Amino acid sequence: MLIDTYVGLKDDYKKYDLYCPTIVQESEEIMIHKKIDINKMEPFKKFTLERLK
């Protein structure tokens, strides 16, 4: 039998909110130096040079 009842959230539910990080790279991979081809890099256009100074 399927019960069609939903349980609402408590008013202060954010205090109990859990954060689960996403692992993008293993620690062993960080120790391996990867060569970067600077000719394949995209130009950085988010900020002007003056703003970065």
Backbone as a ProteinNet text record, in pm:
[ID]
protein_1_A
[PRIMARY]
MLIDTYVGLKDDYKKYDLYCPTIVQESEEIMIHKKIDINKMEPFKKFTLERLK
[TERTIARY]
84.7	0	89	64.9	141.7	69.1	140.6	81.2	114.7	16.3	32	40.1	129.2	141.5	283.1	295	424.7	452.4	577.7	618.7	681.9	638	691.8	823.9	891.6	1017.9	993.5	1083.8	1076.5	1110.9	1066.9	1094.4	1244.8	1321.4	1465.4	1545.8	1494.9	1557	1698.2	1729.6	1861.3	1972.8	1941	2041.7	2089.6	2007.3	2039.4	2080	2091.7	2127.8	2270.3	2291.4	2422.5	2488.4	2618.2	2696.2	2776.6	2763.2	2838.8	2929.9	3060	3151.1	3164.5	3189.8	3212	3362	3416.5	3559.4	3582.5	3655.3	3681.6	3812	3906.2	4037.1	4090.1	4141.8	4198.7	4330.5	4368.9	4491.8	4615.3	4614	4727.3	4744.7	4634.1	4640.7	4701.1	4684.7	4738.3	4890.6	4947	5091.7	5159.1	5083.3	5137.5	5128	5241.6	5242.9	5198.8	5096.7	5047.9	5104.5	5150.4	5203.5	5087.3	5096.4	4993.1	5048.4	4975.5	5014.5	4954.3	5037.5	4985.6	4927.5	4963.4	4908.8	4762.7	4718.6	4580.5	4490.3	4546.3	4467.5	4380	4260.3	4169.1	4210.2	4193.5	4226.6	4129.9	4182.4	4101.6	4036.8	3904.9	3834.1	3736.3	3737.3	3638.8	3662.9	3791.5	3825	3928.6	3927.9	4029.8	4160.1	4270.7	4400.7	4401.5	4338.7	4333.6	4260.8	4154.9	4080.5	4161.5	4239.7	4321.8	4437.8	4482.6	4591.6	4537.7
-118.3	0	124.3	214.4	337.8	447.6	510.6	619.4	749.7	830.5	955.6	1072.9	1064.2	1170.3	1226.6	1356.9	1423	1481.8	1479.8	1537.8	1672.2	1776.3	1910.5	1930.1	2039.1	2071.8	2151	2134.1	2212.8	2357.3	2450.6	2591.6	2621.4	2556.6	2583.1	2471.9	2420.5	2307	2338.4	2464.8	2500	2473.6	2473.2	2444.1	2299.6	2214.2	2072.2	2030.9	2129.1	2100.6	2045.8	1935.7	1873.9	1911.3	1928.3	1960.4	1837.7	1794.7	1680.1	1729.9	1741.1	1792.2	1693.4	1746.5	1665.2	1658.2	1539.1	1522.5	1528.8	1631.3	1651.6	1583.6	1579.5	1526.4	1454.2	1336	1260.2	1322.9	1306.5	1367.5	1316.9	1191.9	1138.2	1210.4	1252.7	1322.2	1460.8	1521.2	1654.7	1649.6	1538.9	1525.8	1508.8	1469	1452.7	1587.2	1637.6	1766.6	1746.8	1815.9	1807.6	1924.8	1897.3	2004.2	2079.3	2209.2	2294.8	2356.9	2339.5	2401.8	2542.3	2643.4	2780.5	2828.4	2762.7	2800.8	2759.3	2663.9	2617.4	2685.4	2773.3	2839.5	2949.8	2961	3067.1	3197.7	3312.1	3439	3467.5	3530.3	3567	3701.3	3704	3826.7	3874.1	3807.4	3841.6	3981.3	4017.5	4148.5	4214.7	4345.6	4417.3	4415	4444.5	4449	4555.8	4668.7	4778	4732.7	4660.4	4614.5	4511.6	4431.2	4332.6	4398.1	4513.7	4582.6	4640.1
0	0	0	-91.2	-101.5	-24.5	67	145.2	75.8	49.9	-23.5	72.7	169.3	268.5	263	269.9	268.3	405.4	442.8	570.7	540.6	605.5	583.9	656.3	625	689.1	817.2	912.9	1035.3	1002.3	1083.3	1058.1	1052.7	1139.2	1143.4	1076.2	964.6	897.7	848.7	820	766.9	867.6	997	1098.7	1086.4	1031.2	1021.3	880.5	791.7	653.6	649.1	578.3	569.2	438.1	445	325.8	286.7	164.2	114	2.4	30.7	-73.5	-188.6	-304.5	-422.5	-447	-453.9	-478	-628	-669.3	-811.1	-851	-755.9	-786.2	-662.8	-680.3	-569	-527	-400.5	-349.9	-424.3	-468.5	-543.1	-677	-736.3	-864.7	-849.7	-733.9	-710.2	-707.1	-661.2	-649.8	-786	-886.7	-1020.9	-1092.7	-1136.9	-1206.5	-1351.3	-1387.1	-1524.2	-1603.2	-1722.1	-1805.8	-1870.6	-1868.4	-1926.6	-2054.5	-2160.4	-2286.7	-2288.8	-2271.1	-2263	-2395.6	-2503	-2633.5	-2648.8	-2566.1	-2572.7	-2470.4	-2390.2	-2285.2	-2344.1	-2289.7	-2331.1	-2263.1	-2329	-2263.6	-2148.9	-2044.2	-1928.3	-1955.4	-1964.1	-2001.4	-1894.9	-1779.1	-1677.2	-1619	-1598.1	-1544.4	-1635.3	-1635.6	-1711.8	-1633.1	-1703	-1637.4	-1529.6	-1555.6	-1455.6	-1328.3	-1344.4	-1225.9	-1144.8	-1213.6	-1144.2	-1068.3	-1113	-1042.9	-915
[MASK]
+++++++++++++++++++++++++++++++++++++++++++++++++++++

